[in-house]
Amino acid sequence: MPIRARVNRMQWRTLVPAAVAAMMAVLLPPAVAEAGTPRESTPVYSYADAVREAVWVDTGLDSDRDGEGDRVAVDIVRPKEPARQGRKIPVIMDASPYYSCCGRGNESQRKTYDAGGNVVQAPLFYDNYFVPRGYAMVLVDLAGTSRSDGCVDVGGRSDILSAKAVVDWLNGRARGYTTRDGGTRARAGWANGDVGMIGKSWDGTIANGVAATGVEGLKTIVPISAISSWYDYYFAEGAPLYDGGPDELADHVESPGARAHCAAVQRELAEGSPRSGDWTPLWDERDYVRDAARVRASVFLVHGMQDLNVRTKHFGQWWDALAKRGVERKIWLSQTGHVDPFDFRRAAWVRTLHRWFDHELLGYDNGIDREPMADIERAPDRWTTDRVWPPRGTAPTVLRPRATDTAGVGTLGLRPVRPGSTESFTDDPALSETDWAATVDVSTPAKAGFTSAALSRPLRLSGGGKVTVTATPTTAGAHLSAVLVDLGPDTIRDYAASGEGITTLAERSCWGASTPGDSACFRETRARTADVDYTVFGRGWADLGNYASERTGRPLTPGQKYTITIDLGASDHVVPAGHRLALIVAGTDAGLIEPPDTRPTLTLDLARTSARLPVVGGAKAFARATVGGVREAPFEPRLEGVADPDPSRLVPGRRN
């Protein structure tokens, strides 16, 4: 559907409420049919008596190359009353590779089944809450996982088309069967064809990928901590983020049966994703950003600004691509790491998600489309909103690093730097961004730090930035890191601790109806906080060998200058008055990127090095905030922050 047609559909919802109200009065149960247009679905259907069934949908692929088409398992929980009344209902769908191997949610819930093979426990609260409100919950095992045929291909055709096929089946365009290998057809006569996809991590990634196919019937997606391009999950401009690749991740989630006959697919995954960091055709297939123009669905995006698993570049580039194409969208950004909003803002999340699905799937004019676009967590459990995001008035602002008499300890400001000014550092793979930030005011050999004057008023940065570096290496290979730091005391969510910003409690709260096999009650959480002297809030990495191309690396010539621009992951951060803004440029960020084979010394040409940052209010705001400020270093020689990044928690597939 063209963008113009989508806009007209949204206008139609609000311009003809009387016609919608008349239709809804006929189609909706009495509990939600009112004199005007209904504004909220209510729990009028029996969850205990819900229909629970399994269907196997033909994907149209033979990814395991056994000569037979792949079928993916689809577990369905839906209210029985609408079908008896001759009414069709919308679908909320979560397509996942984790239902049997790893579990979903903070309590790692897995699907359970009765003797007939029908789902008893559907993980998470979605079925408990939404089925009584007139939605069907559909849980899809991705190809090669749990009860599905085929092979996992980590975001490629098999992953995406196995989920897309279910949307097609719900709209009568694909074939479903009552068994995995039988010939009895199953039809979704109870569904009205309108689908909303939701999921965290890989699940949300599948929602992004299916939306990028432009499939008809997918009305909205809610990607939580989701990947938008799989290359950017494994590499940052040539620098490896992990020491493994998608073949290892496929092996992590595949069912035993799939693992036994998908060796060829895993071999292709390994061969197609060389550890050189070069962009290959495999990554083209798994880049959903390039297909953003095909997205018809609205998007409600949620991400942790301290997510060091699915890093923040993913939501930033996806959001920007959708914005350019006029896609209806909404965003929540938290201070957490890789955490579901159900576990950091539960009541508000359930309420907002309910209203979002009511609006997008039932067509209720509940006003959510006219409310602020963005919710941003400013401090633990303290949120602000913005009418649009990034907010109006945000402008790229070029800040320049300047050397001082102390090696590696410089200043950051608007003025150009004289030619010939340099700073040097030597890569130390044992040190991380926390080590650099803790000694930003101390001359240390492994980093170059540049700080603004103390701010006289708050300074907000909103969106993604870029750091352009001109560097001369002493070896044929070098990695670079650039980080932004808020220097000043604060209390933040402890994103580096276990839980990534939350603590799980013994108490439970209930969200929907329960059965003996599927409880709607989940363990409560609270914010886990840390008192810090600094906060790292922006990060980016690159292999200097990618200076000529983001897609292909080259050997470096020692002693020669190279210029590269490092993308900083998107964020939204306010540096308070009295704090300072710091830019640190260094080598390997321990725990977050893999080191090169050598330990180069790099000399920065400061006249050709700069940071282009998204400052709300632009250069004038920065100038006003720093005028008259002092640059005195804190008394403490070492600042305290959160713990170092923990590589053991950043193995792909963990903490999902």
C-alpha positions in Angstrom: 0.0 0.0 0.0 1.5 3.4 -0.9 2.1 5.8 1.9 -0.6 8.1 0.6 -3.1 5.3 0.9 -2.0 4.6 4.5 -2.4 8.2 5.5 -5.9 8.3 4.0 -6.8 5.2 6.0 -5.8 6.9 9.2 -7.7 10.1 8.3 -10.8 8.0 7.5 -10.7 6.6 11.0 -11.0 10.0 12.5 -13.1 11.8 10.0 -16.0 9.4 9.8 -16.6 8.2 13.4 -20.3 8.1 13.0 -20.0 5.5 10.3 -17.5 3.5 12.2 -19.7 3.6 15.3 -22.7 2.3 13.4 -20.7 -0.6 12.1 -19.1 -1.4 15.5 -22.4 -1.4 17.2 -23.3 -4.4 15.0 -20.0 -6.2 15.1 -18.9 -5.7 18.7 -20.3 -7.5 21.8 -22.6 -5.4 24.0 -19.9 -5.0 26.7 -17.9 -2.7 24.3 -20.5 -1.3 22.0 -21.4 2.2 23.1 -23.4 5.1 21.8 -20.2 6.5 20.2 -17.1 4.8 18.8 -15.7 2.2 21.3 -12.5 3.4 22.9 -11.3 0.2 24.7 -11.8 -3.5 24.3 -12.8 -5.2 27.6 -12.5 -8.8 28.9 -15.9 -10.1 27.9 -14.7 -13.6 26.6 -13.8 -16.7 28.5 -10.1 -17.4 28.6 -10.7 -20.8 30.3 -12.9 -21.9 27.3 -10.7 -20.4 24.6 -10.0 -22.5 21.6 -6.4 -23.9 21.6 -5.2 -25.5 18.4 -2.2 -26.2 16.3 -1.7 -25.6 12.6 1.2 -26.2 10.3 1.6 -23.6 7.6 3.5 -24.3 4.3 6.2 -21.7 3.9 6.8 -22.3 0.2 10.4 -23.2 0.9 12.5 -26.3 1.3 15.3 -24.9 3.4 16.4 -28.3 4.7 16.5 -29.6 1.2 14.7 -32.9 1.9 12.5 -32.6 -1.2 9.4 -31.6 0.8 8.1 -28.1 1.6 8.8 -26.7 5.0 5.9 -26.4 7.4 6.1 -24.2 10.5 4.1 -24.9 13.7 1.6 -22.3 14.7 0.0 -22.5 18.1 -3.3 -20.5 18.5 -5.2 -19.3 21.5 -8.5 -17.6 20.6 -11.9 -16.8 22.2 -14.5 -19.3 20.9 -17.5 -16.9 21.2 -16.8 -14.6 18.2 -16.7 -17.5 15.7 -20.0 -18.8 17.1 -21.5 -15.4 16.7 -20.3 -15.2 13.1 -17.7 -12.5 13.8 -14.0 -12.5 12.8 -11.2 -11.2 15.0 -7.7 -9.7 14.6 -4.5 -11.5 15.6 -1.5 -10.7 17.8 1.5 -12.7 16.6 4.9 -13.5 18.2 7.2 -15.5 15.9 10.2 -16.8 17.8 13.1 -19.3 17.7 13.1 -19.5 21.5 9.9 -21.3 22.5 11.6 -24.6 23.2 15.3 -23.9 23.5 15.6 -20.9 25.7 12.2 -19.6 26.8 10.6 -16.1 26.7 10.5 -13.3 29.2 12.1 -12.6 32.5 11.1 -16.1 33.8 12.2 -18.0 30.6 8.8 -19.5 30.0 8.5 -22.2 27.4 5.4 -23.6 25.6 3.8 -26.6 27.1 1.3 -28.9 25.5 -1.5 -31.3 26.3 -1.8 -34.9 25.2 -3.4 -33.7 22.0 -0.5 -31.5 21.1 -2.4 -28.2 21.7 -0.7 -25.4 23.6 -1.4 -25.2 27.4 1.1 -22.5 28.4 1.7 -19.7 25.9 4.6 -17.7 27.3 4.2 -14.1 28.4 1.0 -12.3 29.3 -0.3 -11.5 25.8 -2.7 -14.4 25.6 -4.0 -14.0 29.1 -4.7 -10.4 28.6 -5.8 -10.0 25.0 -7.7 -13.2 24.3 -10.5 -12.2 26.7 -10.6 -8.8 24.9 -11.4 -10.3 21.5 -8.0 -11.0 20.0 -6.4 -14.2 18.9 -2.9 -15.0 20.0 -0.7 -16.8 17.5 2.7 -18.1 18.4 4.9 -19.3 15.6 7.9 -21.6 15.9 10.4 -20.3 13.3 11.6 -22.8 10.7 14.1 -25.2 12.2 13.0 -24.7 15.8 10.7 -26.5 18.2 8.0 -28.3 16.1 8.7 -26.7 12.8 10.4 -28.1 9.7 13.3 -26.4 7.9 16.5 -24.8 9.0 17.3 -21.6 10.9 19.1 -19.1 8.7 19.3 -16.2 11.3 17.2 -13.4 9.8 17.4 -14.6 6.2 14.7 -15.9 3.8 13.8 -19.0 5.9 13.3 -17.0 9.1 11.3 -14.1 7.5 9.3 -16.1 5.0 8.3 -18.7 7.6 6.7 -15.9 9.6 5.3 -14.1 6.6 3.6 -17.3 5.5 1.6 -17.3 8.6 0.3 -13.8 7.9 -0.5 -15.0 4.4 -2.4 -18.0 5.9 -4.4 -15.8 8.2 -5.4 -13.8 5.0 -6.3 -16.9 3.0 -3.2 -16.8 0.8 -1.2 -19.7 2.1 -1.9 -23.3 3.0 -2.2 -24.6 6.5 -2.6 -28.2 7.7 -3.9 -29.9 10.8 -0.8 -32.0 11.2 2.9 -31.6 10.5 2.9 -34.1 7.6 -0.8 -34.8 6.8 -3.0 -33.5 4.0 -6.0 -32.2 5.9 -6.3 -28.5 5.3 -6.8 -26.0 8.1 -8.3 -22.6 7.3 -8.3 -19.4 9.4 -12.0 -18.7 8.8 -12.2 -17.1 12.3 -9.6 -14.4 11.5 -10.3 -11.0 9.9 -6.8 -10.8 8.3 -5.5 -7.9 10.5 -2.3 -8.9 12.2 0.0 -7.2 14.7 3.4 -8.7 15.3 5.3 -8.2 18.6 8.4 -9.6 20.2 11.7 -8.9 21.9 15.2 -9.4 20.5 15.1 -12.0 17.7 11.3 -12.1 17.8 11.1 -8.3 17.3 13.7 -8.7 14.6 11.4 -11.0 12.7 8.6 -8.4 13.0 11.0 -5.9 11.4 11.9 -8.3 8.6 8.3 -9.3 7.9 7.2 -5.7 7.8 10.0 -5.0 5.3 8.4 -7.4 2.9 5.3 -5.2 2.7 3.0 -8.2 3.3 -0.7 -7.3 3.1 -2.6 -7.7 6.3 0.3 -6.8 8.7 -1.2 -3.7 10.3 1.4 -2.9 13.0 4.6 -4.2 14.6 6.0 -3.8 18.1 9.7 -4.5 17.9 11.4 -4.6 21.4 15.2 -4.5 21.5 15.2 -5.7 17.9 17.8 -5.9 15.1 17.3 -3.9 12.0 20.4 -5.2 10.1 22.2 -8.4 11.0 25.6 -7.1 9.8 25.3 -4.4 12.5 24.7 -7.1 15.1 28.0 -8.8 14.3 30.2 -5.9 13.1 30.6 -2.2 13.4 32.1 -0.8 10.2 34.4 -3.8 10.0 35.2 -4.2 13.7 33.9 -7.5 15.1 31.5 -7.2 17.9 31.6 -10.9 18.7 34.1 -13.7 18.2 31.4 -15.9 16.6 28.9 -15.7 13.7 25.4 -16.5 12.7 26.2 -20.2 12.2 26.8 -20.5 16.0 23.6 -18.7 16.8 21.6 -21.0 14.5 23.1 -24.0 16.3 22.1 -22.5 19.6 18.4 -22.4 18.8 17.8 -25.2 16.3 15.8 -28.2 17.3 17.7 -31.5 17.5 16.0 -32.8 14.4 16.9 -29.7 12.4 20.5 -29.6 13.7 21.0 -33.2 12.4 20.2 -32.2 8.7 21.0 -28.5 8.5 24.8 -28.7 8.4 24.8 -27.3 4.8 22.9 -24.2 5.9 25.1 -23.6 8.8 28.2 -24.0 6.6 26.7 -21.4 4.2 26.1 -19.1 7.1 29.7 -19.4 8.2 31.2 -19.0 4.7 28.9 -16.0 4.0 29.9 -14.0 7.1 33.7 -13.9 7.1 35.4 -12.6 10.2 37.1 -10.0 8.1 34.1 -7.9 8.6 33.5 -7.4 4.9 29.9 -6.9 3.8 28.7 -9.9 1.7 25.5 -10.9 -0.1 24.5 -12.7 3.1 24.2 -9.4 4.9 22.2 -7.8 2.0 19.5 -10.4 2.6 19.4 -9.6 6.3 19.3 -5.8 6.0 15.8 -4.7 6.6 16.7 -1.0 6.6 17.2 -1.0 2.9 13.6 -2.2 2.4 12.0 0.3 4.8 10.2 1.8 1.8 8.1 -1.4 1.6 6.8 -1.1 5.2 3.0 -0.7 5.3 2.6 -1.4 9.0 2.7 1.1 11.8 5.7 0.7 14.2 5.8 1.0 18.0 9.5 0.7 18.8 11.0 0.0 22.3 14.7 -0.1 23.1 17.0 0.2 26.0 19.5 3.0 25.6 22.1 0.9 27.4 21.4 -2.2 25.4 24.9 -3.7 24.8 23.5 -6.8 23.1 21.3 -5.4 20.3 23.1 -2.0 20.3 21.3 1.2 19.8 22.4 1.7 16.2 19.6 -0.8 15.3 16.7 1.3 16.5 18.3 4.6 15.3 18.8 3.6 11.7 15.4 1.8 11.5 13.6 4.8 13.0 15.2 7.3 10.7 14.4 5.1 7.6 10.8 4.8 8.7 10.5 8.5 9.3 11.8 9.3 5.8 8.9 7.3 4.4 6.2 8.7 6.6 5.4 5.5 8.5 3.1 6.0 11.5 5.3 5.3 14.6 5.8 5.6 18.3 8.9 5.0 20.5 9.8 4.2 24.1 13.5 4.6 25.2 14.5 3.3 28.6 17.7 3.5 30.7 17.9 -0.3 30.8 19.9 -2.8 28.8 18.3 -5.7 27.0 15.0 -5.6 29.0 11.4 -5.9 28.1 9.1 -3.0 29.1 6.9 -5.4 30.9 9.8 -5.6 33.4 10.7 -2.0 33.7 7.4 -0.1 33.4 4.7 -2.8 33.7 1.4 -1.0 34.3 2.1 1.8 31.8 3.3 -0.7 29.2 0.2 -3.0 29.4 -2.1 0.0 29.3 -0.3 1.6 26.3 0.1 -1.6 24.4 -3.6 -2.3 24.9 -4.5 1.1 23.5 -2.1 0.7 20.6 -3.5 -2.6 19.5 -7.1 -1.4 20.0 -6.3 1.5 17.7 -4.3 -0.3 15.1 -6.2 -3.6 14.9 -9.7 -2.8 16.0 -9.8 0.8 14.6 -10.8 2.4 17.9 -10.4 6.2 18.0 -8.8 6.2 21.4 -6.5 9.2 20.8 -3.2 7.3 21.1 -2.2 8.5 17.6 -2.6 12.1 18.7 -0.5 11.7 21.9 3.3 12.4 22.2 5.3 10.2 19.9 8.1 9.5 22.4 8.5 8.4 26.0 12.1 8.8 27.3 13.3 7.6 30.7 15.4 10.4 32.2 16.2 8.7 35.6 15.1 5.4 37.1 11.3 5.4 36.8 11.1 9.0 35.8 9.8 9.6 32.2 9.3 12.5 29.9 7.5 12.8 26.6 8.1 14.5 23.2 5.5 15.4 20.6 7.9 14.2 17.9 11.3 12.4 18.2 14.0 13.6 17.8 12.4 16.8 19.1 12.0 19.8 16.8 15.1 22.1 16.9 17.5 19.2 17.1 20.4 20.1 14.7 23.8 18.5 13.9 26.4 20.4 15.8 30.1 20.0 15.1 32.3 19.9 18.2 36.1 19.9 17.9 38.7 18.3 20.2 41.7 20.4 21.2 44.9 19.4 22.9 46.2 20.9 26.1 49.6 20.8 27.9 48.6 17.5 29.4 48.9 14.5 27.0 45.6 12.8 26.3 43.6 15.3 28.3 42.0 17.9 26.0 39.0 20.1 25.6 35.9 20.0 23.5 34.3 23.0 21.9 33.0 24.8 18.8 36.2 26.6 17.7 38.3 25.2 14.8 41.7 23.6 15.7 45.0 24.8 14.3 46.7 22.5 11.8 49.5 20.3 13.2 47.8 19.7 16.6 47.9 16.0 17.6 47.1 13.5 20.3 48.3 9.8 20.5 47.2 6.7 22.3 48.2 3.0 22.2 45.6 0.3 21.9 45.2 -1.7 25.1 42.7 -4.6 24.6 42.4 -5.1 28.3 40.8 -1.7 28.9 37.2 -0.7 28.2 35.1 2.5 28.0 34.7 2.4 31.8 38.4 2.5 32.3 38.8 5.4 29.9 35.9 7.4 31.4 37.1 6.8 34.9 40.5 8.5 34.1 39.3 11.0 31.6 41.1 13.8 33.4 44.3 11.8 33.9 47.0 11.4 31.2 46.9 7.7 30.4 48.5 6.0 27.3 45.4 4.1 26.1 43.0 6.9 25.3 42.6 10.5 24.2 39.9 12.4 26.2 38.3 15.7 25.5 35.9 17.5 27.8 33.7 20.6 27.5 33.5 23.3 30.1 31.1 22.7 33.0 27.6 23.4 31.7 25.8 26.5 33.0 22.5 25.0 31.7 21.3 21.5 30.7 22.3 20.2 27.2 20.2 17.6 25.5 21.5 15.3 22.7 18.8 13.3 20.9 19.4 10.8 18.1 22.5 9.4 16.5 25.8 11.1 15.9 29.1 10.7 14.0 32.7 11.1 15.0 35.2 11.7 12.1 38.7 10.7 13.0 41.9 11.2 11.0 44.6 8.9 12.4 48.0 7.6 11.6 48.6 4.0 12.7 51.9 2.3 13.4 50.6 -1.2 12.2 48.7 -2.6 9.3 45.5 -3.0 11.4 43.7 -0.9 14.0 40.4 -0.7 15.7 38.8 2.6 16.9 36.2 3.4 19.5 34.5 6.7 20.2 32.3 7.2 23.3 30.3 10.1 24.7 30.3 10.6 28.4 28.3 12.7 30.9 30.8 13.7 33.6 29.0 14.3 36.8 27.3 12.5 39.7 24.0 10.8 39.0 21.8 7.8 40.0 21.1 5.6 37.0 19.8 2.2 36.3 22.7 -0.3 36.7 22.6 -1.6 33.2 26.0 -3.5 33.6 24.7 -5.6 36.5 22.8 -8.9 36.3 19.3 -7.9 35.2 20.6 -5.0 33.2 18.8 -2.4 35.2 16.1 -4.4 37.0 15.9 -6.6 40.1 13.4 -9.4 40.0 11.2 -9.7 43.2 9.4 -12.6 44.8 6.0 -10.8 44.6 3.7 -11.4 41.6 1.1 -9.3 39.8 -1.5 -10.6 37.5 -2.3 -9.3 34.0 -5.3 -11.1 32.6 -7.1 -14.4 33.2 -5.4 -17.6 34.2 -5.9 -21.3 33.8 -4.3 -24.1 35.8 -1.7 -24.5 33.1 -1.1 -20.8 32.2 -0.9 -18.3 34.9 -1.3 -14.6 34.2 0.8 -13.7 37.3 4.4 -12.7 36.9 7.2 -11.8 39.3 7.4 -8.1 39.9 10.6 -6.1 39.4 12.1 -2.8 40.6 14.8 -0.6 39.2 18.3 -1.6 40.1 20.3 1.6 40.5 23.9 2.7 40.8 25.4 6.0 42.0 28.0 7.0 39.5 30.4 9.9 38.8 30.0 9.5 35.0 27.6 7.9 32.5 28.6 6.6 29.1 25.7 7.3 26.8 27.0 7.2 23.2 29.2 4.6 21.6 30.6 3.7 18.2 33.3 1.4 16.8 35.1 0.9 13.5 38.1 -0.9 11.9 40.3 1.8 10.5 40.9 -0.4 7.5 37.3 0.4 6.4 38.3 4.0 5.8 37.5 3.9 2.1 34.3 1.8 2.4 32.0 0.8 5.2 31.6 -2.5 3.4 35.2 -3.6 2.7 38.4 -3.4 4.7 41.9 -2.8 3.5 45.4 -3.3 5.0 46.8 -0.1 6.4 50.2 1.4 5.6 52.0 2.3 8.8 52.8 6.0 9.0 50.0 7.0 6.6 47.0 9.1 7.5 43.5 7.7 7.2 40.2 9.4 7.8 37.1 7.4 8.8 33.7 8.4 10.2 32.4 6.3 13.1 28.6 6.0 13.6 27.5 6.6 17.2 24.4 4.6 18.3 21.3 6.6 18.8 20.4 7.8 22.3 18.6 10.6 24.1 20.5 12.1 27.0 20.4 15.3 29.0 23.8 16.5 30.4 22.7 18.5 33.5 24.0 21.9 34.4 27.3 21.5 36.3 28.3 18.4 34.4 30.7 18.2 31.5 30.4 16.5 28.1 33.3 14.3 27.1 34.4 12.7 23.9 36.9 9.8 24.2 38.7 8.3 21.3 40.6 5.0 21.9 41.3 1.5 20.5 39.7 -1.7 21.5 36.6 -1.4 23.8 37.1 -4.5 25.9 34.0 -6.6 26.2 32.3 -4.8 23.3 34.6 -5.3 20.3 37.2 -7.9 19.5 40.8 -6.6 19.4 43.0 -6.6 16.2 46.0 -8.8 15.8 48.3 -6.0 16.7 48.6 -3.2 19.3 49.0 -0.1 17.3 49.7 3.4 18.4 47.5 5.9 16.7 48.2 9.6 16.3 45.1 11.8 15.8 45.2 14.8 13.6 42.9 17.0 15.7 42.4 19.6 12.9 40.7 16.8 10.9 38.9 15.2 13.8 35.5 16.2 15.0 32.2 15.0 16.5 28.9 15.8 14.7 26.3 15.5 17.5 22.5 15.9 17.5 22.1 18.8 19.9 18.6 20.1 20.7 18.9 23.8 19.9 22.0 23.2 17.8 25.3 25.1 18.1 23.7 28.0 19.8 22.4 25.8 22.6 25.9 24.3 23.1 27.5 27.8 23.2 24.9 29.1 25.7 25.5 26.0 27.9 29.3 26.3 28.0 29.8 30.1 28.1 31.6 31.1 31.3 32.1 27.5 32.3 35.2 26.2 34.0 37.2 23.1 33.0 38.6 22.2 36.4 39.0 18.4 36.8 37.3 16.7 39.7 39.3 16.2 42.8 39.1 12.4 42.7 41.9 10.9 40.4 39.5 8.1 39.4 35.8 8.4 38.8 33.3 5.6 39.7 30.8 4.2 37.2 29.0 1.0 36.5 31.0 -2.3 36.1 32.9 -3.2 33.0 30.9 -4.8 30.1 30.5 -8.5 30.7 31.4 -10.5 27.6 29.8 -13.6 29.0 26.4 -11.9 28.8 26.9 -10.6 25.3 27.1 -14.0 23.5 24.4 -13.8 20.8 21.3 -15.6 22.0 21.7 -14.9 25.7 19.5 -12.6 27.8 16.7 -12.8 25.3 
